[in-house]
Amino acid sequence: MKTKEVYRCTECGARSGRWQGQCPGCGEWNTLAAVTERSAKKSGSAPAPALRASKPQPLSECSTENFDARPTGLEGLDPVLGGGLVPGAAILLGGEPGVGKSTLLLQLAGTRANDGDEVVYGSGEESLPQLKNRAERISRLSPTLKAVATSNADELLDALEGPNPPDLIIADSVQTLASPRAEGLPGSVSQVRAVSTELIERAKAKGTALILVGHVTKDGQIAGPKLLEHMVDTVLYLEGDRRTRSRILRVLKNRFGPSDELVVMDMHETGLTPVGDPSTHFLGKRDTSLPGTALALAVDGHRPFALEVQALSTESHLSNPRRTALGLDGNRLHLLLAVMQKRLNLNLGQYDIYAKLAGGLVTRDPGLDLAVAAAILSTFYDQPLPEGAIFWGEVDLNGQIRSAPGHDTRKAQAKRLGFSPAVHSAKCRTLGDLQRFLFGRRG
């Protein structure tokens, strides 16, 4: 026999896998007392029964009825999910702490419940009163929305039993849940694998859409085994600086639609709202008379954004000059500086170089090379760039400027926004051409 310590309320008898100041059942304070339960030990030699029929059948005879995606009800979210929530789909949502994952999912849960869906929100991080307060604040408190505060995966699995399983179930988060059929503490590799496997198998068998919230490591990767990302159908990542209002929801994997979509959102007291036209959302106010700033047209996903690239060069007193990039790929900045020093005969080795993207956006678009080079030349010569000029293009190791992916899309967007001149590979073929075009013959 295996013993396990749980906490039971002395008032209503509610059970919790961890101690809480307030009972999740009746709401009374300091009523949870530790008790020891005995259960038969279940190991890997005695796995849970299969939840999906394994008998092969002709694929052409497989029924696809009731498999259409259901709209989420949240503007901008359906395109990144491939049309909405597909019955039986498993979705993994990751992001930094405090970026707004729980708020977004509570908006989704409340909206679907108001539209008549059966929704269960399982939280291992917040109590039911906390969830209720948050739902009231964002105006998504539906009388039909069900919630459970637990760290026991079986309580979420029980919600999927019965003849009428819910249409949507949310597990926030998978690292706080534990299965009695696996060893280790919640969040360990064995527990994350067991919990996610059981929930995904049961949800697919019942035709319930499942959303798992995943914690991230200090490197920004979703914590737990990489197997977790392979098991789910869709991987979403919510990113943004917590000190700003802007958030970006990216699609890293999607079996039901494009895997390079994104939606730009603003965080407000009432929750996350999509930005109608994000093309100039990250620009803000600019002073074009200042050196070291260049306007870039980047493409992230399928959307072109106008961004401000800022650069600063100062004489260095260090043996190894500093190279700092914020919002940009640091390794790409190092390569670009080496090419500029070699091909333009600039003495950049004696300067500290700093480059960043204004507005808090992070992107790895190779088409930003030309704008970064223009901003560095502007700060190096201490001269502003032409007002209204916008840049895009990729710089290779020989100093040649190549056409960036989505060239026609960028060109059409620059014309729509009224930026001119548009500087790209057709206008400047090399970094030397860019130098002569902006500042005359230098170097």
N, C-alpha and C positions, 0 to 999 in steps of 0.2 A: 504494500500500500504506500501511496505517496501523500505526504501532508503538505498543505498549502495554507498560508495565512491570508485571510481576507478580512474585510471590515463590514460589519453589519449594524444597521441602525437600531437602537433600542426602542425607538418610537414606532416606526412603521415596518421594520424588518428589511428595508432595502439593502442590497448587497453592492459593495464596491471593491474593486481590486486594489485600491490604494486609499490612504487616509485623506480625508478632506475636512475642512472646518465645518462645512455645511452639508447636510444630507442631500444627495441628488434626488431623492424620492419625495420627502415631505418638506424639505427646506429648513428643518430645525438645525440649530447650531450645536456642535460638540456632542453629537449623539452617536457617532460612529465608534464602535468598539471592536478590537481585534479578536477574531475567533480563528480556530484551526479547523480546516476541513480535510477529510481524507478522501482520496480518489484513486482509482486504479491507474497505475502508471502506463502511459501510452508512449511507445517509442517508435523509432523509424521502422522496426520490424513488423508493426501492426498499423499500417497507414489507414487513414480515414477512407471510407468507401468512395468509389468513383462517383462524381456528380454529373457526368455527362455520358451519354450512351457511346460506347466505343465500337459498336457493330458497324462495319463499313456499309455504305449504301451508295448507289449511283449519285454522283454530284448533280446530274441533270434533273433528278427527281427531288432534290432538296427544295423545300418550301421557303420562299423569301417573303411570305406574308407577314405583316406587322413588323417588318425590319426597316421601315423607312425612318429617317432621322426626324426627331421632333424638335421644333424650334425652341430655343432656350428662353426666349422672351427678353433677353438682354441685347440691346443694340450693339452690333459689332462683334459679338461672340460667335454667332453661327458660322461666319466664313472661316474662322480659324479652326472650327471643329468639323468642317466639311459638310455644313448644312444643319447641324444641331446635334442633339444627343441621340445616338443610335442605341436601340434596345440591346442589352448585353455587352455594350462597349465598356472597356476599362481605360480610364483616363488617369494619368499621373500629373499632378501639378506641383512644381517645385518653385522655390524662391527664398530669398533672404528673410530672416526673422523681421516681422513688422512691416513687410512690404505691402501687405494687403491680401494675402491668400484667403484667410478665413472670411474677411469681409466680402470678397468677390463671390465665394462659394455660398455664403449666407444670402447674398442677393439672389443668386441663382436658385437656391432652395426655396426661398420665399416666393419668388416669381412663379416657379413651377407649381408650388402648392396652391397659390392663388388661381392658377389656371386649371386646377382640378386634378393634378397628378398626386400620387401617393409618394411622399418624400420623407426619408429618414436621415437626419443629420447626427452622426456619431462623433463626439468630441472626447479625446483623451487629454486635452489640455485645459479646457474651460468647464466650469460648472454650468448647470442649466440656467441659474439666474444670470450669469454672465452672458450666455448666449441670448437670453431673452432681452437683456438691456441693449445688446448690440443690434438685435433685430429691430427693436423699437427705434433706435437711433437712425437706422438706415431705412425705416418705414417698410420693412419686409416681414413683420410679425403676422403670419397667417394663422388663423385658428385651426387649420388642418395640417400645419407643419409639425412633424414629430421629431423629437430629439432625445438622445440618450448620452449621458456623460459616463464614460466607462473606459477602462484600459484592458478589458477582457474581450478578445476577438469573438468569443462564442456569443456574446450578447448581440453583436452585429449580425452574426450568422443566423441567430434565431429570428431576427427581424426579416430574413429572407425566406423563412419557412411559411407554410400555409398555402392555401389555394390562390390567394390574391397577394402576391409579393409586391413590394413597392416598385414604382417606376424608376426611382432614383435613390441611391444610397451614397452617402458621403462619409469617408473615414478620415478624420482630421486629428492626428496624423498617423501614418502607418508605423512610425517609429515609437509611438506611445502605446501601441497595442501589443498584447502578448497572447499566445496560444498555449493551452495546457498540453498540447501534443508536441511541443518543441522545448528544448532546453535553452537556458540563457535568459538574460534580462531583456526587457523591452528595448528595441533599438539595435540589438545585436544582429549579426548577419543571419544566424539561424532563425531568430524570431521574425525578422523582416521577410525572409523567404517563406516561412511557413504561413504567416498571416496573409501576405499578399496572394499566395497560391490558393489558400482556402477561400478568400473573399472573391477572387477573380473566377475560380471554378464555379462557385455557388451562384454568383451573379450571372454568368453566361448561361448556366443551366436554367435559371429562372427568367431570363430575358430582362434583367434589371441593369440599367446604366450605373456604373460604379465610378466614383471619383476618389482617388487616393491622394492625400497631401503628403509630400515628401520633404523632409528637412534637407538642408544643404551643408556641405563641409565648408571650411574656411577658404577653400579654393573655388567655391561657387558651384561645385559638382553636387548632384543629388546623392545624398548619403545612402549607404547600404550597398548590397551587391549589384553589379551591373546587370545581373539577370532580371532585376525588377523592371528596368527600362525595356528589356526584350519581351517581357511577359505582357505588358499593357499594349493597347492599340494606339494610344495617343500620348505624347509627352509634351506638356506645356511648361513654360518657364516665365514667371512674372518677375520682372527686374525693374530697378529704378532706385534712385537715391532717396532715402527716407526723409531727407531734409528738404526735398522738393515735392511738388505735387504730381509730377509726370511719372507714369508707369507704362511699361511696354510688355504686352503679353505675346510671347513668341511660341511658335510651333516648332519643336525639334524633331518630332516624329508623328506621322498621321497615316493610318491605314485607310481612312475614309476621305481624304482630301489632300491638298498640297501641304508639303512639310516646310515651306519657307514663308508662310503667312505671318503677319503680326497685326496687332491692333494697339493704337496709342490711347491711353486713358489718363484722366485726371482724378486725383484723389480728393474727395470732399468729405464734409461731415456726414453726408447722406450716402456715402459709398463711392464706388468707382464709376465714372461716366466716360464713354468714348469721345474722342476728339473728332469733330466733324471733318475738318480739313487739316490733316497733320503736316501738310507740305511746308508750312512756315512756322509750325508750332514751337520749334526749338531755336528760332532766331532771336526773338526778343528785340530790344532796342540796340542799334548799332551806331557807332560813330565811325564813319568811313574815312575821316581825316586822320585817324591814328594808324601808325605803321604796325605791322605784325599781325594783321587780321586779313583773312581771305574768305570769300564766300564759296562754299562747295555745294555741289548737287550730288548727294549720295543716294544709292538705292539699297534699301534693306527690305528683304522679302520681295514684294512686287510694288512697293511704294517708293516714289522719289521724294527725298527730303532736302530742303535747303538748310544748310548748316553753316555755322561760323567756326572756322579753324583759327585758333590763336597760337602765336609762336613768340618766343622771347629768347634773344641771344645776349649773353653778357660775358665779358671777359672773365676767364676762369683763373683762379689762383690754386687750383688743385692739380696734382700730377695726372689724375684721370678725370677729365671734364665730365660734368654731369649730363645725362641724357634722360629726360623724364617725359613720359607720355600719359595723358589722362583721357580716357575714352577712345584712344587709338591703340593699335598694336605696337608695343614697344620695340619688338624685334624689327618690324618694318621701318620704324623711325631710324633705327641704327643703320639699316641698309641704305635708306634714302640719303642720310647724311654722308655716308661713305661715297656714294655715287656723286653727290653734289661736290664734295671736296675733290674728287678725282677728275670729273669731267668739266667742272667750272673753275678749277684752280682756286678754290676758296679756302682760306685758312681757318676752317671750322674747328680744327683740333685744339685751338686755343680758347674756345668759347664753350660755356655751358649753354645747352639748348633745351628749352622747354616747349612742349606742344600739347594742346588740349582741344577738346571739342566743347563749345559753349552749350549750355542747356541741359547737361547731364546725360546726353545720349552716349551709348557705347556701341561702336560698330567696327567691323573688320572689313569694310568695303575697300577693295584695292583701287577703286576709282578716286579715292581721296588723295592719292599720291601727289597729283599735280597741285591741288590746293595747299597741301602741307608744304610742298617745295616753294610755292609762291609766298606763303606766309613767312617762311624762314628767310627767303631773299628780302622780303619787305623789312623784317626786323634787322637783318644784317646790314642793309644799306640805310636803315632808318628813314625809309620813304614809304608813304601809303600807296596802296594799289589803286588803280582806276576805279572810280565810284561806279557801282553797278556791275562790275566784272564778276563772273562766276566761272568756276574751274571744275573740271573732272577729267580724269585720265590716269592710266597706270604707267609708272616709270620702271623700265627694266634696268639691269645692271650696267648696260652700256650708255645709259642716259637717254635712250630713245623713249618717246611718249607713245604709248599704245592705246588703242581704243578700249574704253572701259565697258564691261558688260552692261547691257541696257542703254547703249549710247542714244538710240533714237528716242527712248522714253525720257531720258534726261534732257535731250535737246528740246523736245516738245514741252516739257515742264518748264524749262528756263524761258521759253518764249511766252508761255501762258502767264508766268509770274512777272514778266517784263524786265528780266535781267539782261544786260548787254554791256560789253561784249561777252560772248560765251567762248571761253578759251578751252580747247580740247585738242585731240590729236590731229585734227584736220587743220587747225590754225597754227599750232606749234609742234613740230615733229621731234624736237630734241629739247633738252634742258637749256642748251645754248640759245635756241630760238626763244624760249620763254624768257630768259634773262634779257635778251636784246629787245623783245617786245615790251617788257615792263619798264626797264631801266636804261635802255641803250646798251652799248658795248661796255661790259665790265669784266673784271677778273684779270 
